[in-house]
Amino acid sequence: MSSEQRAVHIVTDSAADLTADWIGDLPISVVPLTVDIEGKIYKDGIDLTTEEFVSQLRSGVFPKTSQPSIGAFQEAYREILDSGHDIVSIHISAQLSGTMNSANQARASLETDQIHIVDSGTVSMGVGFLALEAAEMARDGRSATEITDYIESRKQDQRLYATLETLEYLQKGGRIGRAAAMLGSALKLKPIIQVRAGVVEPVERVRTYRKALDRLAAIQQENQPFDRIAVLHLDAETEAARLVERIQELQPELKVVTGNIGTVIGTYGGPGLVGVTGLVSRNQ
């Protein structure tokens, strides 16, 4: 890093589903989205446990989610800029959330060219892996422009697939996109969806949950090799563990990160959601 080049700090949002353990000492700040459950507002990933959240969903409550306020981004950005850092801000798809809009308005209000904003075009660890790679570059002294250009290019390497117990939550939340075509199917068929170019799209339907998990593993095999891969779930620990096992049978050398889906993404996927996301290796 030259003496004139400022260090870089990464900002993302809680829809990236990054945990403190995964972030470690990397230069990443997370701005939380909010979840409204019957009039009570929770900060995603901070105020509400997964167990409490699932209990609400299972009882028939449908939460409302909101992007971070412009003020929340202004506060985060100011603190980082005041510490002498440039910012690369990487967020959930603008077609699925208003988060990008809040970030852009915050940047405009601060009247600075030291904030670079990237639409990840995806959700969950699809965003999280991009943020982690950006933070590793920042740690290694790369400039904000270099990091932004790389992440804009790296977006093309992401893959995100999931299976759901039901499409009900996507439909209620208005995030169903082209997967709406699956709504007329027999109730017992399990949908497999993907997030591509920022929107939810149908992939196929299978007859059982186990077959859906096997299909997710096979899809990853078709897309391999991966540099990074994660299996996340909401109230489906056994099924997620089975999917990890299948992926590792097919790709024994691959380390699979596992964890819970956060409350924002969980609102639209619902209990029983199992998703797998990865970044395809560029060394193919």
Secondary structure, DSSP 8 states (H G I E B T S, - for coil): --TTS-EEEEEEEGGG---HHHHTTSSEEEE--EEEETTEEEETTTS--HHHHHHHHHTT---EEE---HHHHHHHHHHHHHTTEEEEEEES-TTT-SHHHHHHHHHHHHT-SSEEEEE-SS-THHHHHHHHHHHHHHHTT--HHHHHHHHHHHGGGEEEEEE-S-SHHHHHTT--GGGGGGTTS-TT-EEEEEEETTEEEEEEEESSHHHHHHHHHHHHHHH--EEEEEEEESS-HHHHHHHHHHHHHH-TT---EEEE--HHHHHHH-TT-EEEEEEE-S--
